[in-house]
Every structure is written in C-alpha cells, then in structure tokens.
Amino acid sequence: MDIQAFVATIVEFVREHQNWAMPAAFIVAFLESFCFLSILWPGTAILIGISALLAKSGVSIDVLWPAIVAAGVGGSIGYAVSYWIGAYYKDEIKTMWPFSRNPALIEQGQVFFSKWGALGVFFGHFFGPVRAVIPVVAGMYNVPQWQFQIANVTSAFIWAAGVIAPSYFGLQYLLG
C-alpha cells in the first residue's frame, strides 16, 4: 500500500467514525512526533485530511478544539518519549535504526540544535526533516528537562492548531 492509500484509509475511517476524531488525532500526532516512526509516518497529511473531513461533514467547532488538544497532547508526548530515549541510550542511538543507516540524521540534528538551542526543540515540531532527531539529540546532550518540555509542549499545541485549524476553517469557508 502506498502512502496516499494509507492516508486515505485512515481519513476514511475517521469519516465513518467521527467519534474517533480525538483518539485518531492523538495517535497520529504521537506517531508524527515519535523519533523513529516520524520519518515514515505521514501524520501531517492525515491530520489535514481528518480536519477537512470534519469541516465537510458539518461537524461543529466543538469537535475541532478537542481534536487540536488531542493532537497537541499526542505531539508533546511523542517528543517527550523521544527525549527520554535519547537521554537513556545516549551514544547507543547511533547504532539504532534509522540512525545507523543514516548517521547524517544525528549530525543534522546536532547542527540544528547547536544553532537554535532550546528554540530548536520549539522549531523542530514544524520542520519534518529534523522532527525525528531533535528530541533525541536534546536527550543525548542533556538539555535540561524543563527547557525541553516548555519548548516541546508550547510548540506541539501551536503545531497542532496550525495543521488542523486552517484546513477546517478554509474548507468551511469554501463550502459557505
């Protein structure tokens, strides 16, 4: 199954079972922010599809906000678990997939993180190529947990709203 068909399958499931929009948003955002899976997981496309379906189906805005919160919580937990993996495994991370197959990922994360510091954690949620490595590198290099978590939680909720709300409101506007 190609990625487009995979995304369509998840979006179709949410269309048929709208009461699963919140749990789906949580799971999709968690996987999108988790260090090893975020490289393969098309979470942003799935969240955009889910929010467009919610708008098209005429679901009230009361469903949108819980979906954004669920995605924000899922994204921040995915990043937090990734941080803890980096803190626990330290240099062993370099021998684990996908980093063992592409050591440049760690190097890119180090460069990005060195340049931006705690802001790198914040920006990491918004840039797919580094999303997978920023929290791991932060854990590997002992970024203070409180700095990491403030940047993580803040950016996860802004990211979730920035992915979900525009497609919901844009489609509602187009549908009149």
ZIHU-V319522 format. One line per field, one symbol per residue. ss: DSSP state (H for helix, E for strand, - for the rest). psi: psi as a letter, one per 30 degrees, with the letter a starting at -180 (. if undefined). burial: # if it has 24 or more other ideal C-beta (glycine too) atoms within 12 Angstrom, else .. Layout:
ss->???
psi->???
burial->???
//
This chain:
ss->--HHHHHHHHHHHHHH-HHHHHHHHHHHHHHHH---------HHHHHHHHHHHHHH----HHHHHHHHHHHHHHHHHHHHHHHHHHHHHHHHHHH--------HHHHHHHHHHHHH-HHHHHHH---HHHHHHHHHHHHH----HHHHHHHHHHHHHHHHHHHHHHHHHHHHHHH-
psi->kleeeeeeeeeeeeefiffgeeeeeeeeeeeffkeeffefkheeeeeeeeeeeeeefgklfffeeeeeeeeeeeeeeeeeeeeeeeeefcffefflkfeefiffeeeeeeeeeeefbffeeefeffjeefeffeeeeeeeghkkeeeeeeeeeeeeeeeeefeeeeeeeeeeeef.
burial->......#..##..##..#.###.################.###############.#.#...#########################.....##.#..#.....##.###.##..#.#########...############.#....##.#######.#######.##..#.....
//
